[in-house]
């Protein structure tokens, strides 16, 4: 509605771009650990994953789409499930960095090398993304910039100096050592 004021990251597009990136490395068996289904980010990122798969002409494998909860523990559990499959994915795109970190942990537990055997990427670019080994390929959520832009929009409304609105901010990707071509 026109009464909404705020700032949105184009999460769906960013998630599709992450799939595009994995495909460009040569991945075809790409899994997705979904975030909390009651959280907009989880819904948008799943939609973006599906957009990217469709764009690449890849069939979504139901066993490769596993429910997570935006937590480290759910990333561990989901990755254990994925690694138990007869045909494992070569890449995992987790809907946030906590789950991606859990995925790296579960891979290490199973003796699966990241990125040698499996690529893992996340979303948000939280502190953990650069504290884990290997550092995580991810999409930053520019929270400070989004807060600044939202404040500007709110001030427009309060000071009657123009029409406040919803503003979309672009995304970028942080390519780090957790992704590589498939084995």
C-alpha positions as CSV (number, residue, x, y, z in Angstrom):
1,X,0.0,0.0,0.0
2,X,1.1,3.6,-0.4
3,X,1.2,4.0,3.4
4,X,4.2,1.6,3.6
5,X,7.6,3.1,4.4
6,X,10.7,1.1,4.5
7,X,13.6,-0.5,2.6
8,X,13.7,-4.0,1.0
9,X,16.6,-6.0,-0.3
10,X,15.7,-7.7,-3.5
11,X,16.2,-11.1,-1.8
12,X,14.4,-13.2,-4.4
13,X,16.7,-11.8,-7.2
14,X,19.8,-12.2,-5.0
15,X,18.9,-15.9,-4.2
16,X,18.4,-16.5,-8.0
17,X,21.8,-14.9,-8.6
18,X,23.4,-17.3,-6.1
19,X,22.1,-20.2,-8.0
20,X,23.3,-18.6,-11.3
21,X,26.8,-18.4,-9.7
22,X,26.8,-22.0,-8.6
23,X,25.6,-23.1,-12.1
24,X,28.4,-21.0,-13.7
25,X,30.9,-23.0,-11.6
26,X,29.5,-26.2,-13.2
27,X,27.1,-27.3,-10.4
28,X,23.9,-29.2,-11.5
29,X,23.0,-31.0,-8.3
30,X,22.2,-28.0,-6.1
31,X,20.4,-28.3,-2.7
32,X,18.7,-25.6,-0.7
33,X,18.2,-25.4,3.0
34,X,15.0,-23.4,3.5
35,X,14.7,-20.8,6.2
36,X,11.7,-20.6,8.6
37,X,8.6,-20.8,6.4
38,X,6.9,-18.1,8.6
39,X,9.6,-15.6,7.8
40,X,9.5,-13.6,4.6
41,X,13.2,-14.0,4.0
42,X,12.8,-17.8,3.9
43,X,9.9,-17.6,1.4
44,X,11.7,-15.1,-0.9
45,X,15.0,-17.0,-0.9
46,X,13.2,-20.3,-1.7
47,X,11.4,-18.6,-4.6
48,X,14.7,-17.2,-5.8
49,X,16.3,-20.6,-5.6
50,X,13.5,-22.0,-7.7
51,X,13.8,-19.0,-10.2
52,X,17.5,-19.7,-10.6
53,X,17.0,-23.5,-11.1
54,X,14.3,-22.8,-13.7
55,X,16.5,-20.2,-15.5
56,X,19.3,-22.8,-15.7
57,X,16.9,-25.4,-17.0
58,X,17.6,-27.6,-14.0
59,X,14.9,-29.9,-12.5
60,X,14.4,-29.2,-8.8
61,X,15.1,-32.5,-6.9
62,X,12.6,-32.7,-4.0
63,X,15.1,-34.5,-1.8
64,X,17.6,-31.6,-2.2
65,X,15.2,-29.0,-0.7
66,X,15.3,-29.5,3.1
67,X,13.6,-27.5,5.8
68,X,15.8,-25.5,8.1
69,X,15.0,-22.9,10.8
70,X,17.5,-20.1,10.4
71,X,19.7,-21.8,13.0
72,X,23.1,-23.5,13.1
73,X,21.6,-26.7,14.5
74,X,19.0,-26.9,11.7
75,X,21.8,-26.4,9.1
76,X,23.7,-29.4,10.7
77,X,20.6,-31.6,10.6
78,X,19.6,-30.6,7.1
79,X,23.2,-31.3,5.8
80,X,23.4,-34.6,7.5
81,X,20.1,-35.5,5.6
82,X,21.6,-34.3,2.3
83,X,24.9,-36.1,2.8
84,X,23.0,-39.4,3.5
85,X,21.5,-39.4,0.0
86,X,22.8,-41.9,-2.5
87,X,23.4,-39.1,-4.9
88,X,24.6,-36.2,-2.9
89,X,24.3,-32.6,-4.1
90,X,27.6,-30.9,-5.2
91,X,26.4,-27.6,-3.8
92,X,24.3,-26.4,-0.9
93,X,22.7,-23.0,-0.8
94,X,21.5,-22.3,2.7
95,X,19.0,-19.5,3.3
96,X,21.2,-17.9,5.9
97,X,24.8,-17.9,7.2
98,X,24.0,-19.7,10.4
99,X,22.6,-22.7,8.5
100,X,25.5,-22.5,6.0
101,X,27.9,-22.6,8.9
102,X,26.0,-25.7,10.3
103,X,26.4,-27.2,6.8
104,X,30.2,-26.7,6.9
105,X,30.3,-28.3,10.3
106,X,28.3,-31.3,9.2
107,X,30.4,-31.7,6.1
108,X,33.6,-31.7,8.2
109,X,32.0,-34.2,10.6
110,X,31.3,-36.5,7.6
111,X,34.8,-36.1,6.2
112,X,33.4,-34.2,3.2
113,X,35.8,-31.4,2.0
114,X,34.5,-27.9,1.5
115,X,34.8,-26.8,-1.3
116,X,36.6,-29.8,-2.7
117,X,33.7,-32.3,-2.4
118,X,30.8,-29.9,-1.9
119,X,30.3,-26.1,-2.2
120,X,28.4,-24.3,0.5
121,X,27.0,-20.8,0.4
122,X,24.7,-18.7,2.6
123,X,22.9,-15.4,2.8
124,X,23.2,-12.3,5.0
125,X,27.0,-11.9,5.4
126,X,26.9,-11.9,9.2
127,X,30.1,-12.0,11.2
128,X,30.2,-15.8,11.2
129,X,30.7,-15.8,7.4
130,X,34.3,-14.7,7.8
131,X,35.0,-16.4,11.1
132,X,34.3,-19.9,9.8
133,X,36.7,-22.0,7.7
134,X,36.5,-21.8,4.7
135,X,35.1,-18.3,4.7
136,X,31.5,-18.3,3.3
137,X,30.3,-17.2,-0.1
138,X,27.2,-15.2,0.7
139,X,25.0,-12.2,-0.1
140,X,25.3,-9.2,2.3
141,X,22.1,-7.8,4.0
142,X,23.2,-4.2,4.2
143,X,21.4,-3.5,7.4
144,X,23.1,-0.2,8.3
145,X,22.4,1.2,4.8
146,X,18.8,-0.1,4.9
147,X,18.3,1.6,8.2
148,X,19.7,4.9,6.9
149,X,17.4,4.8,3.8
150,X,14.3,3.9,5.9
151,X,15.1,6.9,8.3
152,X,15.3,9.2,5.3
153,X,11.9,8.0,4.0
154,X,10.3,8.4,7.4
155,X,11.7,12.0,7.7
156,X,10.2,12.9,4.3
157,X,6.8,11.8,5.6
158,X,7.2,13.5,9.0
159,X,8.4,16.8,7.5
160,X,5.9,16.8,4.7
161,X,8.7,17.2,2.2
162,X,7.6,14.6,-0.3
163,X,6.2,11.2,-0.7
164,X,7.7,8.6,1.6
165,X,7.8,5.1,0.0
166,X,9.1,1.6,0.0
167,X,12.7,1.6,-1.4
168,X,14.4,-1.4,-2.8
169,X,18.2,-1.7,-2.4
170,X,20.4,-3.8,-4.8
171,X,22.4,-6.8,-3.8
172,X,25.9,-7.9,-4.3
173,X,27.7,-11.2,-3.7
174,X,30.7,-11.9,-1.6
175,X,32.5,-14.8,-3.3
176,X,34.8,-16.5,-0.8
177,X,36.5,-19.9,-0.4
178,X,33.5,-22.1,0.4
179,X,32.5,-22.4,-3.3
180,X,34.4,-24.0,-6.2
181,X,33.7,-26.0,-9.3
182,X,32.2,-29.5,-8.5
183,X,34.6,-32.4,-8.1
